[in-house]
Amino acid sequence: MVETAVPSQDIRAISERIKEESAFIPSLLKQIEKVIVGQNYMVERLMIGMLTGGHVLLEGVPGLAKTLTVSTLSKTIRASFQRIQFTPDLLPADLIGTMIYNQQTGEFVPKKGPIFAQIILADEINRAPAKVQSALLEAMQEHQVTIGNETYPLPAPFLVLATQNPIEQEGTYPLPEAQVDRFMLKLKVNYPSKTEEREILDRMTGESVIEPDAILDPEQILRAQSIARQVYVDSKVRDYIVNIVFATREPKLYGLDIGELIEYGASPRATIFLTTAAKAHAFIRGRGYVTPEDVKSIGMDVLRHRVILSYEAEAEETTSEQVVQRIFDHVEVP
């Protein structure tokens, strides 16, 4: 499809509409901040997932409020929410459901599992075996589940927010790269600052329990998703996105001497997700167009789990973040 130039008045019209439709963002943040101290990066990325329908993988040591942030976000939305604790003995049927025999009718009827909710928190996803992970990721990709011979659609909006612990590897089943690729964003959640930690101490050891208010309906989210897709991306910015992704596959073409560090570059899914995530990043800021800065801001979270490193990189203790940062530093910005 050949992209045609969009008149500036059309971009202004899109921007005006987005300013109106993104008005709920400050209110949503205010509700989340009632409970969560700091973690602005994590909260914003979860909102980008919500605005794009893209699933998010959160990685961080225990105690960094990953689960609390996801459950707080779910409480601000009048949507169905399920927290599923992934364990080594979990079965696919525990997730998607199974067929139950009805003695009165003599027929098998479906008993739907917890996956039939609009927001799913998959807690410690790397603790469950591959069959369960596959069942979840099939639901993520297809937005439908097969029980017996029947296929059932999942509710919309449908969002999977998964957590995993990077340090405790005993009893875990690491997600294969092909499955991790289904997640639009992978976040690295870090410790709070000293000031934030003091605020957490004061807030969490106080007498009252603070609860956020539900201020959003699923219909509003679906409308916001539709409008976020209308954010304008200039042809030069689209070329920039393609160049970033191609630099992970053919770094020499961009003057980068990192070819021996990369086993596999990012897939075309990265190009699509980088564009849609940049649109949502602009939407949150009330803008109707994407800038290269939007792409740079969200780029690490889209690419860190899609650039597969070589043995040489691991031997040199080079991380995928360092490789991705070098690409962003070298590829020419329009």
C-alpha angles and dihedrals in degrees: 000000000000113000115228124207114265115224114244091240089059091052089049090051091050090048092051092050092048091050088057096043095045092054090103092064097083091046091050092049090049091055092048091047089058087072108017122064114209115326089124090154092056094044093050092048091051088053089051088053089050093049094049101034086239119147119238131214115203118199123188144118117280118280100036094115095252093138093038092052093051093047091046091052090050091053091057089059125065090227134119113268132193128185111203117192107212113218134169092254095051115123128207088246089058087061108036101022134242144238116277124199113238108209094196095057098025090230137116113245127190120255104199118221131224091275087082094087133100097237118035123190106200099195116205092353092183091065094072125079123256095264092060093044089051092051091052095045092048088056090048093052101039100029087223139087131212117219113179107322096331128090118212125195118232120236120267130269092039118183130171117201110185130187130203135181114230099196108048104066098163110110094008132126106210113222113253115242092249090057095044087053089067089069112088093208135023113198127199106211114206137196119279121253120261092259092049091048090054089051090050089051093051094045100043096045095048125107100251128069111222118215126187121234122245105244104157134068124208088244090059090052092050090050091048089050090052093049093044088059088059093062107124120246114193119226091246091053090049089052089049091054092049090048091052092052094043090051087064089058103033105023093162090066088063097045093258120141096203101100093113090054095057122073095176130007127219120292126236086264086071091057092052095044093045089055097045093044091050089052090053090046089055091045092056088055091050094248126139096207137053122241127197086251090064089053092048093047094054098029099091093054092050096045108033093085095038100058105080112204127221127237088258091059091049091048089053090045090239114161128215087242090060091049093048091047091054089052092052090047093053107035110092115252115223 
